[in-house]
Amino acid sequence: MAVQQSRPITIVIAEKNPLLQSSLIKLFSGDERFTVAAVASDGERFIEAVDKTPFDVGVIGWEMPYLDGRGVLQTLRARTDAPRLIVYTGSPNPDVPRQAMTLGAAGFCSKREPPEQLLDTIIAVAAGRMVFPFIDVSSLASDPLAGLTPRERELLAALAGGLTNQQMAGQLDISLNTVKFHLKNLYDKLGVGNRAQAVAFYLKGREAR
């Protein structure tokens, strides 16, 4: 939904680097067009902020602990009330903008660009536009295991080890709900319907390596 210019654009930031967190907060607080509703240090906490705090635009990293940018986009893409998301990253991988677009992001901005570029991207995305560099939108890599986040890989290995959801939550120090949404994303990515099929997929993948 486009944001009317009569009010500030509400932003939530997901950034693992504390120094960059502070820089972004300073950047936005010095501009009356924006207001920062929350700051998260990883993707899991960003999803928690989505559930608790209404906001217009999320500025998320691509390489984050626990749940990375890909995982955040995968988690939110089916939600009709999800905020519009911009991937803001210094990743040298030239394929990241294409992957972000394919997963439902509304914009992409490189950390190598001047800060004003991020502000312009947020304003355009809040107004309902898509902002990406030129992208060849061909299909993504065909290996589902290659698309798993680090946390999803941990959970898949834990599933193969026979752990229950509760045991995984305790071992990884995350909530049971967080385990469940990771598992849902994991099953969707692998194209399976339950943990037995996921474990079979995992074991087959290991045998093929």
Secondary structure, 3 states (H helix, E strand, C coil): CCCCCCCCEEEEEECCCHHHHHHHHHHHHCCCCEEEEEEECCHHHHHHHHHHCCCCEEEECCCCCCCCHHHHHHHHCCCCCCCEEEEEECCCCCCHHHHHHHCCCCEEEECCCCHHHHHHHHHHHHCCCCECCCCCCCCCCCCHHHHCCHHHHHHHHHHHCCCCHHHHHHHHCCCHHHHHHHHHHHHHHHCCCCHHHHHHHHHHHHHHC
